[in-house]
Amino acid sequence: MTKTLTARRARLMGPNVPTFYRTPIHIVRGQGVHLWDAGGKQYLDCYNNVPHVGHCHPAVIKAIAGQAAILNTHTRYHHDLVLDYIEQLTARLNHGISQCIMTCTGSEANDIALRMAQAVTGKIGVIATDNTYHGNTAATSALSSRRPPIGGYPSHVRLVPAPDSLRNPDPDGAILAGHIQAAIDDLNAKGIGFSGMMLCPAFANEGIPTVAPGFFAKAEAVIRNAGGLILCDEVQPGFGRMGSHFWGHDWLGLTPDVVTVGKPMANGHPVAAVLARPDVMAAFRNAFGYFNTFGGNPVSAAACLATLQVIDDEALQANAAKTSAYVMDRLRALSHPLLAEVRGVGMFFGAEFVTDADNTPATAFVEDLVEVMVAKGFILNRIGRAGNTLKIRPPLPFNTDHADQLVDALQDALRSTPVPA
Protein backbone atom coordinates (compact mmCIF):
# COMPACT_ATOMS: atom_id res chain seq x y z
CA MET A 1 0.00 0.00 0.00
CA THR A 2 2.80 2.45 0.90
CA LYS A 3 4.61 1.84 -2.41
CA THR A 4 1.33 2.28 -4.28
CA LEU A 5 0.56 5.58 -2.56
CA THR A 6 4.13 6.82 -3.04
CA ALA A 7 3.93 6.12 -6.76
CA ARG A 8 0.47 7.69 -6.99
CA ARG A 9 1.66 10.83 -5.21
CA ALA A 10 4.60 11.17 -7.59
CA ARG A 11 2.33 10.69 -10.60
CA LEU A 12 -0.29 13.19 -9.43
CA MET A 13 1.73 15.68 -7.37
CA GLY A 14 5.11 15.66 -9.08
CA PRO A 15 8.59 15.01 -7.70
CA ASN A 16 10.12 16.01 -4.38
CA VAL A 17 6.85 16.23 -2.43
CA PRO A 18 8.04 15.85 1.17
CA THR A 19 6.74 13.29 3.62
CA PHE A 20 7.88 12.44 7.12
CA TYR A 21 9.87 9.26 7.81
CA ARG A 22 11.64 6.72 5.63
CA THR A 23 8.46 4.70 5.34
CA PRO A 24 5.66 7.29 5.20
CA ILE A 25 2.70 6.73 7.51
CA HIS A 26 -0.77 6.44 6.00
CA ILE A 27 -2.87 8.23 8.64
CA VAL A 28 -6.63 7.72 8.39
CA ARG A 29 -8.04 8.93 11.71
CA GLY A 30 -7.29 11.22 14.66
CA GLN A 31 -8.82 11.89 18.05
CA GLY A 32 -7.42 13.98 20.88
CA VAL A 33 -3.68 13.35 21.04
CA HIS A 34 -3.80 10.10 19.07
CA LEU A 35 -3.61 9.12 15.40
CA TRP A 36 -4.32 5.81 13.67
CA ASP A 37 -2.88 4.49 10.43
CA ALA A 38 -4.56 2.43 7.73
CA GLY A 39 -3.50 -0.79 9.47
CA GLY A 40 -5.14 0.23 12.73
CA LYS A 41 -1.92 1.08 14.59
CA GLN A 42 -2.29 3.84 17.20
CA TYR A 43 0.28 6.62 17.58
CA LEU A 44 0.73 9.19 20.34
CA ASP A 45 1.00 12.55 18.59
CA CYS A 46 3.96 14.36 20.14
CA TYR A 47 4.56 16.68 17.21
CA ASN A 48 1.56 18.27 15.51
CA ASN A 49 0.65 21.80 16.59
CA VAL A 50 -2.13 22.25 14.02
CA PRO A 51 -4.74 20.27 16.03
CA HIS A 52 -4.11 22.74 18.85
CA VAL A 53 -6.98 21.58 21.09
CA GLY A 54 -6.72 17.96 19.94
CA HIS A 55 -7.53 16.13 16.74
CA CYS A 56 -11.18 16.29 15.67
CA HIS A 57 -12.40 18.20 18.72
CA PRO A 58 -16.20 17.87 18.79
CA ALA A 59 -16.81 21.52 19.65
CA VAL A 60 -14.83 22.73 16.65
CA ILE A 61 -16.44 20.16 14.36
CA LYS A 62 -19.91 21.25 15.53
CA ALA A 63 -19.09 24.93 14.93
CA ILE A 64 -17.78 24.29 11.41
CA ALA A 65 -20.66 22.04 10.37
CA GLY A 66 -23.30 24.26 11.93
CA GLN A 67 -22.10 27.44 10.25
CA ALA A 68 -21.54 25.71 6.91
CA ALA A 69 -25.21 24.77 6.95
CA ILE A 70 -26.26 28.42 7.40
CA LEU A 71 -23.93 30.72 5.45
CA ASN A 72 -20.43 30.98 4.05
CA THR A 73 -19.44 34.10 2.16
CA HIS A 74 -16.76 36.78 2.30
CA THR A 75 -16.14 40.07 4.08
CA ARG A 76 -17.48 42.34 1.35
CA TYR A 77 -20.80 41.55 2.98
CA HIS A 78 -21.43 42.26 6.65
CA HIS A 79 -21.55 39.36 9.07
CA ASP A 80 -21.07 39.27 12.82
CA LEU A 81 -18.86 36.25 13.44
CA VAL A 82 -15.63 37.66 12.06
CA LEU A 83 -16.10 40.83 14.14
CA ASP A 84 -16.96 38.80 17.23
CA TYR A 85 -13.77 36.84 16.78
CA ILE A 86 -11.54 39.86 16.21
CA GLU A 87 -12.96 41.47 19.35
CA GLN A 88 -12.29 38.36 21.42
CA LEU A 89 -8.81 37.81 19.99
CA THR A 90 -7.57 41.39 20.29
CA ALA A 91 -8.85 41.50 23.87
CA ARG A 92 -6.03 39.04 24.60
CA LEU A 93 -3.40 41.35 23.11
CA ASN A 94 -1.71 44.42 24.54
CA HIS A 95 0.63 46.99 23.01
CA GLY A 96 -2.21 48.85 21.28
CA ILE A 97 -2.87 46.00 18.85
CA SER A 98 -6.60 46.13 18.15
CA GLN A 99 -7.21 45.53 14.43
CA CYS A 100 -7.02 42.45 12.23
CA ILE A 101 -6.90 41.15 8.68
CA MET A 102 -8.10 37.55 8.31
CA THR A 103 -6.30 35.35 5.76
CA CYS A 104 -6.14 31.64 4.95
CA THR A 105 -2.50 30.76 5.69
CA GLY A 106 0.37 31.92 7.84
CA SER A 107 2.37 32.55 4.69
CA GLU A 108 -0.23 35.08 3.56
CA ALA A 109 -0.28 36.68 7.00
CA ASN A 110 3.50 37.06 7.10
CA ASP A 111 3.54 38.41 3.55
CA ILE A 112 1.13 41.15 4.66
CA ALA A 113 3.20 41.85 7.77
CA LEU A 114 6.26 42.50 5.62
CA ARG A 115 4.26 44.95 3.51
CA MET A 116 2.96 46.64 6.66
CA ALA A 117 6.54 47.40 7.66
CA GLN A 118 7.18 48.82 4.18
CA ALA A 119 4.06 50.97 4.35
CA VAL A 120 4.95 52.44 7.74
CA THR A 121 8.64 53.10 7.06
CA GLY A 122 8.75 53.67 3.31
CA LYS A 123 11.73 51.27 3.28
CA ILE A 124 11.99 47.65 2.14
CA GLY A 125 15.00 46.17 4.00
CA VAL A 126 14.02 43.26 6.23
CA ILE A 127 15.91 41.10 8.71
CA ALA A 128 15.31 37.52 9.90
CA THR A 129 17.53 34.85 11.40
CA ASP A 130 19.50 32.53 9.15
CA ASN A 131 17.76 29.36 10.35
CA THR A 132 14.09 30.21 10.27
CA TYR A 133 10.89 29.71 8.29
CA HIS A 134 8.08 32.21 7.83
CA GLY A 135 6.16 30.87 4.83
CA ASN A 136 6.29 29.98 1.18
CA THR A 137 5.23 33.07 -0.75
CA ALA A 138 7.92 34.73 -2.83
CA ALA A 139 8.48 37.34 -0.11
CA THR A 140 8.46 35.03 2.91
CA SER A 141 10.45 32.21 1.32
CA ALA A 142 13.25 34.72 0.76
CA LEU A 143 13.67 34.76 4.55
CA SER A 144 14.39 31.03 4.68
CA SER A 145 17.87 29.59 4.42
CA ARG A 146 16.67 26.05 3.75
CA ARG A 147 16.34 26.53 0.01
CA PRO A 148 17.87 29.76 -1.29
CA PRO A 149 15.81 31.59 -3.93
CA ILE A 150 16.66 31.11 -7.60
CA GLY A 151 19.06 33.89 -8.48
CA GLY A 152 20.12 34.36 -4.86
CA TYR A 153 18.65 36.27 -1.96
CA PRO A 154 17.02 39.61 -2.77
CA SER A 155 19.20 42.61 -2.03
CA HIS A 156 16.76 43.88 0.61
CA VAL A 157 16.98 40.72 2.79
CA ARG A 158 19.53 40.25 5.57
CA LEU A 159 19.77 37.01 7.56
CA VAL A 160 21.56 37.26 10.90
CA PRO A 161 23.00 34.30 12.83
CA ALA A 162 20.27 32.54 14.78
CA PRO A 163 20.61 32.10 18.55
CA ASP A 164 22.48 28.89 19.39
CA SER A 165 22.67 28.24 23.11
CA LEU A 166 24.94 25.21 22.70
CA ARG A 167 27.65 26.57 20.40
CA ASN A 168 27.45 30.32 20.90
CA PRO A 169 25.80 31.24 24.23
CA ASP A 170 24.32 34.74 24.26
CA PRO A 171 22.58 35.07 27.63
CA ASP A 172 21.71 38.76 27.40
CA GLY A 173 21.14 38.92 23.65
CA ALA A 174 24.05 41.28 23.02
CA ILE A 175 25.50 39.12 20.24
CA LEU A 176 22.19 38.99 18.37
CA ALA A 177 21.69 42.73 18.83
CA GLY A 178 25.13 43.36 17.36
CA HIS A 179 24.36 41.28 14.29
CA ILE A 180 21.08 43.13 13.80
CA GLN A 181 22.81 46.51 14.09
CA ALA A 182 25.39 45.44 11.49
CA ALA A 183 22.63 44.29 9.13
CA ILE A 184 20.77 47.61 9.53
CA ASP A 185 23.96 49.56 8.90
CA ASP A 186 24.59 47.57 5.74
CA LEU A 187 21.03 48.07 4.46
CA ASN A 188 21.35 51.80 5.02
CA ALA A 189 24.80 51.96 3.43
CA LYS A 190 23.42 50.24 0.33
CA GLY A 191 20.60 52.82 0.10
CA ILE A 192 17.93 50.20 0.75
CA GLY A 193 16.87 51.25 4.22
CA PHE A 194 15.37 49.18 7.03
CA SER A 195 11.70 48.36 7.49
CA GLY A 196 11.73 45.77 10.27
CA MET A 197 12.59 42.34 11.60
CA MET A 198 10.42 39.23 11.55
CA LEU A 199 10.93 36.62 14.23
CA CYS A 200 9.29 33.76 16.07
CA PRO A 201 9.58 34.71 19.75
CA ALA A 202 10.19 31.07 20.71
CA PHE A 203 12.79 30.65 17.92
CA ALA A 204 10.99 27.38 17.20
CA ASN A 205 12.44 26.66 13.77
CA GLU A 206 15.88 27.68 14.96
CA GLY A 207 15.87 24.61 17.21
CA ILE A 208 14.28 26.10 20.34
CA PRO A 209 17.53 27.53 21.75
CA THR A 210 17.60 28.27 25.45
CA VAL A 211 16.80 31.96 25.86
CA ALA A 212 15.15 33.76 28.77
CA PRO A 213 12.61 36.57 29.03
CA GLY A 214 14.40 39.82 28.26
CA PHE A 215 16.75 38.15 25.76
CA PHE A 216 15.51 40.35 22.92
CA ALA A 217 15.60 43.67 24.82
CA LYS A 218 18.90 44.85 23.34
CA ALA A 219 17.82 43.82 19.85
CA GLU A 220 14.50 45.61 20.29
CA ALA A 221 16.31 48.80 21.26
CA VAL A 222 18.46 48.56 18.11
CA ILE A 223 15.40 48.05 15.90
CA ARG A 224 13.48 50.91 17.53
CA ASN A 225 16.44 53.26 17.26
CA ALA A 226 16.59 52.51 13.53
CA GLY A 227 12.88 53.20 13.05
CA GLY A 228 12.00 49.62 12.17
CA LEU A 229 9.00 47.51 13.10
CA ILE A 230 8.97 44.24 15.05
CA LEU A 231 6.92 41.58 13.28
CA CYS A 232 6.12 38.65 15.60
CA ASP A 233 5.29 35.35 13.93
CA GLU A 234 3.10 33.66 16.57
CA VAL A 235 1.92 30.82 14.32
CA GLN A 236 3.71 28.31 16.55
CA PRO A 237 4.00 29.84 20.05
CA GLY A 238 0.64 31.63 20.24
CA PHE A 239 -2.68 30.59 21.79
CA GLY A 240 -1.35 29.32 25.12
CA ARG A 241 1.42 27.00 23.94
CA MET A 242 3.94 28.89 26.06
CA GLY A 243 2.04 27.83 29.17
CA SER A 244 2.99 30.77 31.36
CA HIS A 245 1.75 33.24 28.72
CA PHE A 246 -0.85 33.23 25.98
CA TRP A 247 1.64 34.76 23.53
CA GLY A 248 5.30 34.10 22.86
CA HIS A 249 6.11 37.81 22.63
CA ASP A 250 4.70 38.42 26.11
CA TRP A 251 6.83 35.57 27.46
CA LEU A 252 9.95 36.93 25.77
CA GLY A 253 9.13 40.44 26.93
CA LEU A 254 9.10 42.33 23.65
CA THR A 255 6.62 44.80 22.18
CA PRO A 256 5.46 43.86 18.68
CA ASP A 257 4.03 46.21 16.09
CA VAL A 258 2.46 43.36 14.14
CA VAL A 259 1.49 39.84 15.25
CA THR A 260 0.73 37.02 12.83
CA VAL A 261 -1.17 33.84 13.69
CA GLY A 262 -2.16 30.77 11.74
CA LYS A 263 -2.90 27.08 11.69
CA PRO A 264 -3.50 26.34 15.41
CA MET A 265 -6.04 29.19 15.77
CA ALA A 266 -8.89 27.13 14.28
CA ASN A 267 -7.58 23.65 15.11
CA GLY A 268 -6.48 22.97 11.55
CA HIS A 269 -9.21 24.73 9.62
CA PRO A 270 -7.31 26.84 7.02
CA VAL A 271 -7.32 30.29 8.57
CA ALA A 272 -4.71 32.82 9.66
CA ALA A 273 -4.58 36.49 10.61
CA VAL A 274 -2.48 39.63 10.87
CA LEU A 275 -3.00 41.78 13.97
CA ALA A 276 -1.70 45.33 14.24
CA ARG A 277 -2.07 48.73 15.80
CA PRO A 278 -4.54 51.06 14.03
CA ASP A 279 -1.75 53.30 12.72
CA VAL A 280 0.07 50.35 11.18
CA MET A 281 -3.15 48.97 9.72
CA ALA A 282 -4.09 52.33 8.21
CA ALA A 283 -0.67 52.72 6.60
CA PHE A 284 -0.99 49.29 4.99
CA ARG A 285 -4.60 49.70 3.86
CA ASN A 286 -3.88 53.07 2.28
CA ALA A 287 -0.62 52.00 0.63
CA PHE A 288 -1.67 48.62 -0.72
CA GLY A 289 -5.37 47.93 -0.36
CA TYR A 290 -6.14 44.31 0.39
CA PHE A 291 -8.92 41.78 0.01
CA ASN A 292 -8.92 38.03 0.62
CA THR A 293 -11.90 36.11 -0.76
CA PHE A 294 -11.83 33.39 1.88
CA GLY A 295 -10.18 35.26 4.75
CA GLY A 296 -12.68 35.94 7.52
CA ASN A 297 -15.48 33.83 6.06
CA PRO A 298 -18.20 32.81 8.56
CA VAL A 299 -17.19 29.14 8.73
CA SER A 300 -13.57 30.02 9.50
CA ALA A 301 -14.69 32.57 12.09
CA ALA A 302 -16.90 29.96 13.75
CA ALA A 303 -13.99 27.52 13.90
CA CYS A 304 -11.76 30.20 15.43
CA LEU A 305 -14.34 31.16 18.05
CA ALA A 306 -14.87 27.52 19.04
CA THR A 307 -11.15 26.89 19.35
CA LEU A 308 -10.66 29.93 21.56
CA GLN A 309 -13.54 28.75 23.75
CA VAL A 310 -12.09 25.26 24.11
CA ILE A 311 -8.72 26.66 25.18
CA ASP A 312 -10.51 28.44 28.02
CA ASP A 313 -13.08 25.77 28.92
CA GLU A 314 -10.51 22.98 29.12
CA ALA A 315 -7.81 25.13 30.78
CA LEU A 316 -5.34 24.11 28.10
CA GLN A 317 -2.90 26.93 28.78
CA ALA A 318 -2.64 25.82 32.41
CA ASN A 319 -2.21 22.23 31.25
CA ALA A 320 0.62 23.38 28.97
CA ALA A 321 2.38 25.02 31.91
CA LYS A 322 2.02 21.95 34.12
CA THR A 323 2.96 19.45 31.44
CA SER A 324 5.90 21.56 30.25
CA ALA A 325 7.56 21.53 33.65
CA TYR A 326 6.99 17.80 34.00
CA VAL A 327 8.36 16.94 30.56
CA MET A 328 11.46 19.07 31.14
CA ASP A 329 12.16 17.32 34.45
CA ARG A 330 11.93 13.95 32.77
CA LEU A 331 14.01 14.96 29.74
CA ARG A 332 16.75 16.40 31.96
CA ALA A 333 17.01 13.02 33.66
CA LEU A 334 17.89 11.30 30.39
CA SER A 335 21.45 10.14 29.91
CA HIS A 336 23.16 9.30 26.64
CA PRO A 337 26.75 9.78 25.41
CA LEU A 338 25.60 11.92 22.47
CA LEU A 339 23.02 14.02 24.32
CA ALA A 340 24.46 17.54 24.53
CA GLU A 341 21.55 19.74 25.59
CA VAL A 342 17.90 19.42 26.56
CA ARG A 343 15.83 22.56 26.22
CA GLY A 344 12.26 23.70 26.04
CA VAL A 345 9.69 26.36 26.76
CA GLY A 346 5.99 25.76 27.10
CA MET A 347 4.95 22.86 24.89
CA PHE A 348 8.11 23.03 22.80
CA PHE A 349 10.90 20.57 23.62
CA GLY A 350 14.24 19.82 22.02
CA ALA A 351 17.06 17.39 22.69
CA GLU A 352 20.23 18.03 20.73
CA PHE A 353 22.71 15.24 20.00
CA VAL A 354 26.35 15.69 18.95
CA THR A 355 29.18 13.30 18.18
CA ASP A 356 32.12 14.99 19.87
CA ALA A 357 33.42 17.82 22.05
CA ASP A 358 33.32 20.13 19.03
CA ASN A 359 29.53 19.73 18.96
CA THR A 360 29.51 18.07 15.56
CA PRO A 361 25.85 17.36 14.81
CA ALA A 362 24.78 13.73 15.28
CA THR A 363 22.34 13.99 12.40
CA ALA A 364 22.35 10.34 11.37
CA PHE A 365 21.77 9.19 14.94
CA VAL A 366 18.78 11.48 15.45
CA GLU A 367 17.32 10.43 12.12
CA ASP A 368 17.58 6.78 13.26
CA LEU A 369 16.16 7.67 16.68
CA VAL A 370 13.08 9.27 15.14
CA GLU A 371 12.45 6.16 13.04
CA VAL A 372 12.73 3.95 16.14
CA MET A 373 10.24 6.14 18.00
CA VAL A 374 7.75 6.11 15.13
CA ALA A 375 7.97 2.32 14.99
CA LYS A 376 7.10 2.34 18.70
CA GLY A 377 4.02 4.47 17.98
CA PHE A 378 5.21 7.99 18.76
CA ILE A 379 4.97 10.83 16.24
CA LEU A 380 7.87 13.31 16.53
CA ASN A 381 10.59 14.67 14.31
CA ARG A 382 13.88 16.55 13.94
CA ILE A 383 14.78 20.23 13.77
CA GLY A 384 17.82 22.49 13.80
CA ARG A 385 20.28 23.58 11.18
CA ALA A 386 21.64 20.06 10.80
CA GLY A 387 18.52 18.17 11.83
CA ASN A 388 20.25 16.83 14.94
CA THR A 389 17.73 18.06 17.51
CA LEU A 390 14.80 15.86 18.45
CA LYS A 391 11.67 18.02 18.22
CA ILE A 392 8.65 17.46 20.44
CA ARG A 393 5.67 19.80 20.02
CA PRO A 394 2.40 18.05 20.94
CA PRO A 395 -1.21 19.27 20.89
CA LEU A 396 -2.16 21.13 24.06
CA PRO A 397 -4.28 18.32 25.64
CA PHE A 398 -1.04 16.29 25.92
CA ASN A 399 -0.68 15.64 29.67
CA THR A 400 1.72 14.14 32.18
CA ASP A 401 0.48 10.58 31.57
CA HIS A 402 1.23 11.03 27.88
CA ALA A 403 4.60 12.49 28.82
CA ASP A 404 5.47 9.38 30.81
CA GLN A 405 4.57 7.18 27.85
CA LEU A 406 6.77 9.30 25.59
CA VAL A 407 9.85 9.57 27.80
CA ASP A 408 9.72 5.91 28.86
CA ALA A 409 9.72 4.94 25.19
CA LEU A 410 12.49 7.45 24.45
CA GLN A 411 14.67 6.00 27.18
CA ASP A 412 14.28 2.57 25.63
CA ALA A 413 14.92 3.94 22.13
CA LEU A 414 18.12 5.63 23.27
CA ARG A 415 19.37 2.31 24.57
CA SER A 416 18.50 0.42 21.39
CA THR A 417 19.48 2.91 18.68
CA PRO A 418 23.04 2.21 17.51
CA VAL A 419 25.58 5.00 17.88
CA PRO A 420 27.40 5.53 14.55
CA ALA A 421 31.06 4.58 14.68
C-alpha positions in Angstrom: 0.0 0.0 0.0 2.8 2.4 0.9 4.6 1.8 -2.4 1.3 2.3 -4.3 0.6 5.6 -2.6 4.1 6.8 -3.0 3.9 6.1 -6.8 0.5 7.7 -7.0 1.7 10.8 -5.2 4.6 11.2 -7.6 2.3 10.7 -10.6 -0.3 13.2 -9.4 1.7 15.7 -7.4 5.1 15.7 -9.1 8.6 15.0 -7.7 10.1 16.0 -4.4 6.8 16.2 -2.4 8.0 15.9 1.2 6.7 13.3 3.6 7.9 12.4 7.1 9.9 9.3 7.8 11.6 6.7 5.6 8.5 4.7 5.3 5.7 7.3 5.2 2.7 6.7 7.5 -0.8 6.4 6.0 -2.9 8.2 8.6 -6.6 7.7 8.4 -8.0 8.9 11.7 -7.3 11.2 14.7 -8.8 11.9 18.1 -7.4 14.0 20.9 -3.7 13.4 21.0 -3.8 10.1 19.1 -3.6 9.1 15.4 -4.3 5.8 13.7 -2.9 4.5 10.4 -4.6 2.4 7.7 -3.5 -0.8 9.5 -5.1 0.2 12.7 -1.9 1.1 14.6 -2.3 3.8 17.2 0.3 6.6 17.6 0.7 9.2 20.3 1.0 12.6 18.6 4.0 14.4 20.1 4.6 16.7 17.2 1.6 18.3 15.5 0.6 21.8 16.6 -2.1 22.3 14.0 -4.7 20.3 16.0 -4.1 22.7 18.8 -7.0 21.6 21.1 -6.7 18.0 19.9 -7.5 16.1 16.7 -11.2 16.3 15.7 -12.4 18.2 18.7 -16.2 17.9 18.8 -16.8 21.5 19.7 -14.8 22.7 16.7 -16.4 20.2 14.4 -19.9 21.2 15.5 -19.1 24.9 14.9 -17.8 24.3 11.4 -20.7 22.0 10.4 -23.3 24.3 11.9 -22.1 27.4 10.3 -21.5 25.7 6.9 -25.2 24.8 7.0 -26.3 28.4 7.4 -23.9 30.7 5.4 -20.4 31.0 4.1 -19.4 34.1 2.2 -16.8 36.8 2.3 -16.1 40.1 4.1 -17.5 42.3 1.4 -20.8 41.5 3.0 -21.4 42.3 6.6 -21.6 39.4 9.1 -21.1 39.3 12.8 -18.9 36.2 13.4 -15.6 37.7 12.1 -16.1 40.8 14.1 -17.0 38.8 17.2 -13.8 36.8 16.8 -11.5 39.9 16.2 -13.0 41.5 19.4 -12.3 38.4 21.4 -8.8 37.8 20.0 -7.6 41.4 20.3 -8.9 41.5 23.9 -6.0 39.0 24.6 -3.4 41.3 23.1 -1.7 44.4 24.5 0.6 47.0 23.0 -2.2 48.9 21.3 -2.9 46.0 18.8 -6.6 46.1 18.1 -7.2 45.5 14.4 -7.0 42.4 12.2 -6.9 41.1 8.7 -8.1 37.6 8.3 -6.3 35.4 5.8 -6.1 31.6 5.0 -2.5 30.8 5.7 0.4 31.9 7.8 2.4 32.6 4.7 -0.2 35.1 3.6 -0.3 36.7 7.0 3.5 37.1 7.1 3.5 38.4 3.6 1.1 41.1 4.7 3.2 41.8 7.8 6.3 42.5 5.6 4.3 44.9 3.5 3.0 46.6 6.7 6.5 47.4 7.7 7.2 48.8 4.2 4.1 51.0 4.3 4.9 52.4 7.7 8.6 53.1 7.1 8.8 53.7 3.3 11.7 51.3 3.3 12.0 47.7 2.1 15.0 46.2 4.0 14.0 43.3 6.2 15.9 41.1 8.7 15.3 37.5 9.9 17.5 34.8 11.4 19.5 32.5 9.1 17.8 29.4 10.3 14.1 30.2 10.3 10.9 29.7 8.3 8.1 32.2 7.8 6.2 30.9 4.8 6.3 30.0 1.2 5.2 33.1 -0.7 7.9 34.7 -2.8 8.5 37.3 -0.1 8.5 35.0 2.9 10.4 32.2 1.3 13.2 34.7 0.8 13.7 34.8 4.5 14.4 31.0 4.7 17.9 29.6 4.4 16.7 26.0 3.8 16.3 26.5 0.0 17.9 29.8 -1.3 15.8 31.6 -3.9 16.7 31.1 -7.6 19.1 33.9 -8.5 20.1 34.4 -4.9 18.6 36.3 -2.0 17.0 39.6 -2.8 19.2 42.6 -2.0 16.8 43.9 0.6 17.0 40.7 2.8 19.5 40.3 5.6 19.8 37.0 7.6 21.6 37.3 10.9 23.0 34.3 12.8 20.3 32.5 14.8 20.6 32.1 18.5 22.5 28.9 19.4 22.7 28.2 23.1 24.9 25.2 22.7 27.6 26.6 20.4 27.4 30.3 20.9 25.8 31.2 24.2 24.3 34.7 24.3 22.6 35.1 27.6 21.7 38.8 27.4 21.1 38.9 23.6 24.0 41.3 23.0 25.5 39.1 20.2 22.2 39.0 18.4 21.7 42.7 18.8 25.1 43.4 17.4 24.4 41.3 14.3 21.1 43.1 13.8 22.8 46.5 14.1 25.4 45.4 11.5 22.6 44.3 9.1 20.8 47.6 9.5 24.0 49.6 8.9 24.6 47.6 5.7 21.0 48.1 4.5 21.4 51.8 5.0 24.8 52.0 3.4 23.4 50.2 0.3 20.6 52.8 0.1 17.9 50.2 0.7 16.9 51.2 4.2 15.4 49.2 7.0 11.7 48.4 7.5 11.7 45.8 10.3 12.6 42.3 11.6 10.4 39.2 11.5 10.9 36.6 14.2 9.3 33.8 16.1 9.6 34.7 19.8 10.2 31.1 20.7 12.8 30.6 17.9 11.0 27.4 17.2 12.4 26.7 13.8 15.9 27.7 15.0 15.9 24.6 17.2 14.3 26.1 20.3 17.5 27.5 21.7 17.6 28.3 25.5 16.8 32.0 25.9 15.2 33.8 28.8 12.6 36.6 29.0 14.4 39.8 28.3 16.7 38.1 25.8 15.5 40.3 22.9 15.6 43.7 24.8 18.9 44.8 23.3 17.8 43.8 19.8 14.5 45.6 20.3 16.3 48.8 21.3 18.5 48.6 18.1 15.4 48.0 15.9 13.5 50.9 17.5 16.4 53.3 17.3 16.6 52.5 13.5 12.9 53.2 13.1 12.0 49.6 12.2 9.0 47.5 13.1 9.0 44.2 15.0 6.9 41.6 13.3 6.1 38.7 15.6 5.3 35.3 13.9 3.1 33.7 16.6 1.9 30.8 14.3 3.7 28.3 16.5 4.0 29.8 20.0 0.6 31.6 20.2 -2.7 30.6 21.8 -1.3 29.3 25.1 1.4 27.0 23.9 3.9 28.9 26.1 2.0 27.8 29.2 3.0 30.8 31.4 1.8 33.2 28.7 -0.8 33.2 26.0 1.6 34.8 23.5 5.3 34.1 22.9 6.1 37.8 22.6 4.7 38.4 26.1 6.8 35.6 27.5 10.0 36.9 25.8 9.1 40.4 26.9 9.1 42.3 23.6 6.6 44.8 22.2 5.5 43.9 18.7 4.0 46.2 16.1 2.5 43.4 14.1 1.5 39.8 15.2 0.7 37.0 12.8 -1.2 33.8 13.7 -2.2 30.8 11.7 -2.9 27.1 11.7 -3.5 26.3 15.4 -6.0 29.2 15.8 -8.9 27.1 14.3 -7.6 23.7 15.1 -6.5 23.0 11.6 -9.2 24.7 9.6 -7.3 26.8 7.0 -7.3 30.3 8.6 -4.7 32.8 9.7 -4.6 36.5 10.6 -2.5 39.6 10.9 -3.0 41.8 14.0 -1.7 45.3 14.2 -2.1 48.7 15.8 -4.5 51.1 14.0 -1.8 53.3 12.7 0.1 50.4 11.2 -3.2 49.0 9.7 -4.1 52.3 8.2 -0.7 52.7 6.6 -1.0 49.3 5.0 -4.6 49.7 3.9 -3.9 53.1 2.3 -0.6 52.0 0.6 -1.7 48.6 -0.7 -5.4 47.9 -0.4 -6.1 44.3 0.4 -8.9 41.8 0.0 -8.9 38.0 0.6 -11.9 36.1 -0.8 -11.8 33.4 1.9 -10.2 35.3 4.8 -12.7 35.9 7.5 -15.5 33.8 6.1 -18.2 32.8 8.6 -17.2 29.1 8.7 -13.6 30.0 9.5 -14.7 32.6 12.1 -16.9 30.0 13.7 -14.0 27.5 13.9 -11.8 30.2 15.4 -14.3 31.2 18.0 -14.9 27.5 19.0 -11.1 26.9 19.3 -10.7 29.9 21.6 -13.5 28.8 23.8 -12.1 25.3 24.1 -8.7 26.7 25.2 -10.5 28.4 28.0 -13.1 25.8 28.9 -10.5 23.0 29.1 -7.8 25.1 30.8 -5.3 24.1 28.1 -2.9 26.9 28.8 -2.6 25.8 32.4 -2.2 22.2 31.2 0.6 23.4 29.0 2.4 25.0 31.9 2.0 22.0 34.1 3.0 19.5 31.4 5.9 21.6 30.2 7.6 21.5 33.7 7.0 17.8 34.0 8.4 16.9 30.6 11.5 19.1 31.1 12.2 17.3 34.5 11.9 13.9 32.8 14.0 15.0 29.7 16.7 16.4 32.0 17.0 13.0 33.7 17.9 11.3 30.4 21.5 10.1 29.9 23.2 9.3 26.6 26.7 9.8 25.4 25.6 11.9 22.5 23.0 14.0 24.3 24.5 17.5 24.5 21.6 19.7 25.6 17.9 19.4 26.6 15.8 22.6 26.2 12.3 23.7 26.0 9.7 26.4 26.8 6.0 25.8 27.1 4.9 22.9 24.9 8.1 23.0 22.8 10.9 20.6 23.6 14.2 19.8 22.0 17.1 17.4 22.7 20.2 18.0 20.7 22.7 15.2 20.0 26.4 15.7 19.0 29.2 13.3 18.2 32.1 15.0 19.9 33.4 17.8 22.0 33.3 20.1 19.0 29.5 19.7 19.0 29.5 18.1 15.6 25.8 17.4 14.8 24.8 13.7 15.3 22.3 14.0 12.4 22.3 10.3 11.4 21.8 9.2 14.9 18.8 11.5 15.4 17.3 10.4 12.1 17.6 6.8 13.3 16.2 7.7 16.7 13.1 9.3 15.1 12.5 6.2 13.0 12.7 3.9 16.1 10.2 6.1 18.0 7.8 6.1 15.1 8.0 2.3 15.0 7.1 2.3 18.7 4.0 4.5 18.0 5.2 8.0 18.8 5.0 10.8 16.2 7.9 13.3 16.5 10.6 14.7 14.3 13.9 16.6 13.9 14.8 20.2 13.8 17.8 22.5 13.8 20.3 23.6 11.2 21.6 20.1 10.8 18.5 18.2 11.8 20.2 16.8 14.9 17.7 18.1 17.5 14.8 15.9 18.4 11.7 18.0 18.2 8.7 17.5 20.4 5.7 19.8 20.0 2.4 18.0 20.9 -1.2 19.3 20.9 -2.2 21.1 24.1 -4.3 18.3 25.6 -1.0 16.3 25.9 -0.7 15.6 29.7 1.7 14.1 32.2 0.5 10.6 31.6 1.2 11.0 27.9 4.6 12.5 28.8 5.5 9.4 30.8 4.6 7.2 27.8 6.8 9.3 25.6 9.9 9.6 27.8 9.7 5.9 28.9 9.7 4.9 25.2 12.5 7.5 24.4 14.7 6.0 27.2 14.3 2.6 25.6 14.9 3.9 22.1 18.1 5.6 23.3 19.4 2.3 24.6 18.5 0.4 21.4 19.5 2.9 18.7 23.0 2.2 17.5 25.6 5.0 17.9 27.4 5.5 14.6 31.1 4.6 14.7 
